[in-house]
Amino acid sequence: MNRAGLLTRTAILMALGVASSSFSAIPLFGAKLFPAQHAINVVAGAMLGPVYAGVVGLGIATIRILLGSGTLLAIPGTVFGAVLAGLLYRRTGSRLAAMIGEVIGTGLIGAVAAYPVAVLLLGNAKAAAGGIGFYIPSFAASSAAGALIGGQALAVLQRFRLVVTPRALQVPASGCDRPDK
């Protein structure tokens, strides 16, 4: 994909994430769970790769914070899942791998990373009392729901060839497209 196409898709996914945040966020213990974000992470991971998926997640989280529809927990709660979804999709070409990457990245790694943010920056006493695993159940549930939605969206996008599997992108060993060279 050329750079203009990559940036266009990045912007479209960020716009979808920000627009959907106004009606799909679920408040819980100082966090605002956002399954639509996790669906977008799965799609971005497969469509754009791990780096740009992380950019999409970070961009959506930052804009949501600025608009007041997200908290600081949105950053650790999205970036790890988006990047891991992209890495696993790139490695395997599997929608299921991207979905699992989102759930592990957000539901486990992001939830643990959110704990110090909640305690130190937000002063969340409930999180402090609950320990480092406080956000794991809610982040995992939100990311699992979003990953299922994202996996279905990805299936539709693949059917219309808007997302290709990494195997289709591989360059022949000679580095040349033509078999006669």
Secondary structure by P-SEA (a helix, b strand, c coil): ccaaaaaaaaaaaaaaaaaaccccccccccbbbbaaaaaaaaaaaaaccaaaaaaaaaaaaaaaaaacccccccccccaaaaaaaaaaaaacccaaaaaaaaaaacccaaaaaaccccccccccaaaaaaccccaaaaaaaaaaaaaaaaaaaaaaaaaaccccccccccccccccccccc
